[in-house]
Amino acid sequence: MTTQEEALYWAETGTEILFSEGDPFKGQVDRDSLVQALYKRVLQKLVEQDEPDLEEEEFQEIIQQLKKK
């Protein structure tokens, strides 16, 4: 699995888990945008730190940036 494939796997899997029982963001966060934002951040983490896991602060920052106003 390439680094890009791994990042996409974790982004899609994480998003799928979050939305598995409904929309936890009550329509404020677009699902596809979340996958793309997580993909970019996880890819960056894999390249820089060889680690796909995001800190809670990193995740919350992504959510805040994606929230519809």
Buried (B, 14 or more C-beta within 10 A) or exposed (E): EEEEEBBBBBBBEBBEEBBEEEEEBEEEBBBEBBBBBBBEBBBEBBEEEEEBEBEEEBBEBBBEEBEEE
